[in-house]
């Protein structure tokens, strides 16, 4: 199982949408969700290439504490099941 914590989602989105869009962050644009969607798209392409079957979940709630533990509960925001045929 992999857990990926994106630490700089706001900065990534800020670079993409500029200063004007920065005012919309938190109101219209959820930077964490936008970055997670982009990562899921990239992982889906890579997984398909290698024939990897996976379930990718975008969740809200858990927090990494000090790099040694994770706090829950989970609120699943998006889910995708991937299954590819290997030639």
trRosetta pair geometry for C-beta under 8 A, 3 or more apart (Angstrom, degrees):
i j d omega theta_ij theta_ji phi_ij phi_ji
3 64 7.7 145 133 -77 128 114
3 70 7.0 -76 -175 -84 168 149
4 39 7.1 -158 101 175 150 155
5 64 4.9 -64 -67 -6 159 137
6 9 4.9 77 121 -60 121 96
6 12 7.7 -54 178 5 124 144
6 32 6.7 157 71 -136 121 74
6 35 5.2 169 162 120 168 140
6 36 7.0 -139 3 -68 142 73
6 39 7.3 -143 -65 -38 131 148
8 11 4.3 -37 177 40 100 118
8 12 5.8 109 116 -27 87 92
9 12 5.7 -56 -147 35 32 112
9 13 6.3 25 159 -13 68 107
9 31 4.3 135 135 134 99 100
9 32 4.6 71 125 -90 173 53
9 34 7.4 133 -174 61 105 86
9 35 4.3 -127 -129 5 95 146
9 36 7.9 -9 -115 -30 133 77
10 13 6.1 -59 -147 41 28 105
10 14 6.0 34 153 -25 65 110
10 25 6.4 79 -137 -170 91 152
10 31 4.7 99 -90 98 51 173
11 14 5.4 -51 -142 35 31 116
11 15 6.5 34 156 -21 63 101
12 15 6.0 -56 -157 32 29 110
12 16 6.7 21 149 -15 62 110
12 31 7.2 134 62 -173 87 107
12 35 5.4 80 79 -96 143 121
13 16 5.5 -60 -150 39 37 111
13 17 6.0 -3 166 9 74 112
13 21 7.7 -124 153 126 89 121
13 25 6.5 128 105 -102 134 117
13 29 6.4 158 177 151 142 131
13 31 4.0 -127 5 -126 148 97
13 34 5.4 84 -98 76 120 141
13 35 6.6 -98 -50 -49 95 96
14 17 6.8 -72 -132 51 23 84
14 18 7.6 154 180 -26 55 1
14 19 7.8 38 -167 -86 90 43
14 21 7.6 176 -127 88 45 98
14 22 5.2 38 -125 -96 92 104
14 25 7.3 -29 -75 -52 83 147
14 31 7.8 -5 -31 -113 74 136
16 21 7.8 -68 95 86 71 155
17 20 7.5 -111 148 73 86 72
17 21 2.9 -86 145 87 116 160
17 22 6.9 163 92 -49 103 55
17 24 7.6 -84 144 50 150 117
17 29 7.0 -90 -15 -100 170 171
18 21 5.3 94 59 18 70 102
18 22 7.0 -105 112 -21 41 91
19 22 5.2 -41 -152 12 36 123
19 23 7.9 43 154 -23 58 88
20 23 6.5 -48 -178 16 39 109
21 24 5.4 -54 -165 31 55 114
21 25 7.3 74 141 -41 72 85
21 29 6.7 42 176 -11 97 157
22 25 5.7 -28 -163 -4 45 117
23 27 7.8 -17 139 24 62 131
24 27 5.5 -105 -161 60 52 102
24 28 4.3 -40 -175 43 108 110
24 29 4.9 75 117 4 101 106
25 29 5.1 -50 -100 77 52 106
25 31 5.6 12 -143 -41 111 109
26 29 7.4 0 2 70 33 67
26 30 7.6 80 -97 -102 30 53
26 31 8.0 -18 -51 -6 64 97
29 34 6.4 -3 -171 -37 93 139
30 33 3.9 40 99 21 118 116
30 34 6.4 160 83 -19 62 85
31 34 5.7 -56 -144 36 32 112
31 35 6.3 27 161 -14 67 106
32 35 6.1 -60 -150 39 28 105
32 36 6.2 28 153 -20 64 111
32 60 7.9 108 107 -105 139 90
33 36 5.5 -55 -143 38 31 113
33 37 6.3 36 157 -23 65 103
33 58 6.9 81 -130 168 71 139
33 77 6.5 -111 -113 148 108 156
34 37 5.9 -51 -150 31 28 112
34 38 6.7 26 153 -16 61 105
35 38 5.7 -55 -152 37 35 111
35 39 6.3 34 151 -19 67 106
36 39 5.6 -55 -147 38 32 112
36 40 6.2 35 154 -22 66 105
36 58 4.6 106 151 -128 140 118
36 77 7.8 76 96 76 154 133
36 78 7.5 149 124 42 122 126
37 40 5.7 -53 -147 34 30 112
37 41 6.6 32 154 -20 63 103
37 58 7.4 2 -67 -84 60 157
37 78 7.4 57 -91 34 81 168
38 41 5.8 -53 -153 33 32 112
38 42 6.6 28 152 -15 64 106
39 42 5.8 -58 -150 39 34 109
39 43 6.1 30 155 -17 69 108
40 43 5.7 -55 -142 40 30 109
40 44 6.2 37 156 -26 64 105
40 56 5.4 146 -130 132 97 146
40 58 6.6 -61 -54 -55 137 112
40 78 7.3 -69 -57 107 170 132
40 80 6.4 115 -176 21 125 138
41 44 5.8 -51 -148 31 28 114
41 45 6.8 27 154 -16 61 104
42 45 5.9 -56 -155 34 32 110
42 46 6.4 25 153 -13 66 109
43 46 5.7 -59 -145 43 34 109
43 47 5.8 34 157 -21 70 109
43 54 7.7 -78 151 81 116 152
43 56 6.2 134 95 -97 139 149
44 47 5.9 -54 -140 38 26 110
44 48 6.3 29 158 -21 62 106
44 56 7.4 -97 -67 7 84 151
44 80 6.9 -39 -88 123 121 149
44 82 6.1 -168 -129 -95 79 136
45 48 5.9 -55 -150 33 27 111
45 49 6.6 30 152 -22 61 106
46 49 5.7 -54 -154 31 33 115
46 50 6.7 8 157 0 66 109
46 52 7.9 0 118 30 74 129
47 50 6.2 -70 -149 49 32 96
47 51 8.0 -105 165 64 60 11
47 52 4.0 -94 -153 66 84 107
47 53 7.8 132 173 -70 118 13
47 54 5.6 -93 -138 16 151 125
47 82 5.3 54 112 131 142 158
47 84 7.1 161 130 -5 82 133
48 51 7.6 34 -171 -73 30 32
48 52 7.9 -76 -45 42 21 75
48 82 7.1 -111 -66 -169 76 122
48 84 5.0 150 -133 -86 63 151
51 84 5.1 -135 -130 91 51 112
51 85 7.4 -64 -128 113 100 20
51 86 3.6 36 -129 -85 151 102
52 82 7.1 31 101 108 73 126
52 84 7.3 36 49 31 37 118
53 82 6.0 -174 -145 99 45 74
53 83 4.8 23 -122 -109 105 66
53 84 6.8 -157 -76 22 70 70
54 81 7.8 -169 97 -151 42 46
54 82 5.0 10 52 50 75 113
55 79 6.9 -9 -174 -167 95 95
55 80 7.4 169 -153 85 51 46
55 81 5.2 -17 -104 -105 81 71
55 82 7.4 -168 -78 19 33 75
56 79 7.3 161 84 -153 54 46
56 80 5.1 -5 56 58 98 94
56 82 6.9 40 -6 -12 102 114
57 74 8.0 12 145 -171 141 133
57 76 5.6 -70 -161 -129 111 100
57 78 7.3 160 -158 86 46 56
57 79 5.3 -7 -109 -106 74 81
58 76 7.3 97 73 -164 55 61
58 77 4.6 -64 107 68 98 102
58 78 4.0 23 39 48 119 95
58 79 7.4 -135 25 -63 72 44
59 62 6.4 39 110 11 124 103
59 74 4.7 -42 -162 -155 136 96
59 75 6.3 134 -166 65 75 46
59 76 5.4 -42 -102 -100 82 50
59 77 6.4 169 -109 6 22 85
60 74 7.7 113 62 -165 43 51
60 75 4.4 -34 67 69 91 106
60 77 5.4 78 -20 -43 102 115
61 72 6.4 40 131 -159 114 53
61 73 5.1 -71 179 91 145 59
61 74 5.0 -176 60 -114 139 26
61 75 4.8 127 -37 7 120 85
62 70 5.2 8 -174 178 117 106
62 71 6.2 163 -149 80 61 51
62 72 5.1 -17 -94 -97 92 61
62 73 7.7 -128 -65 91 69 18
62 74 6.2 -4 -34 -87 100 76
63 70 7.1 162 78 -155 36 61
63 71 4.9 -6 53 51 87 105
64 67 6.5 37 161 -87 113 36
64 69 7.6 150 -157 85 52 39
64 70 5.7 -32 -99 -100 57 76
65 68 6.9 -55 93 57 75 73
65 69 4.9 -21 59 72 105 89
65 70 7.1 170 12 -97 84 22
65 71 5.8 66 -27 -21 121 105
66 69 6.9 27 55 28 95 82
76 79 5.8 8 177 -50 127 109
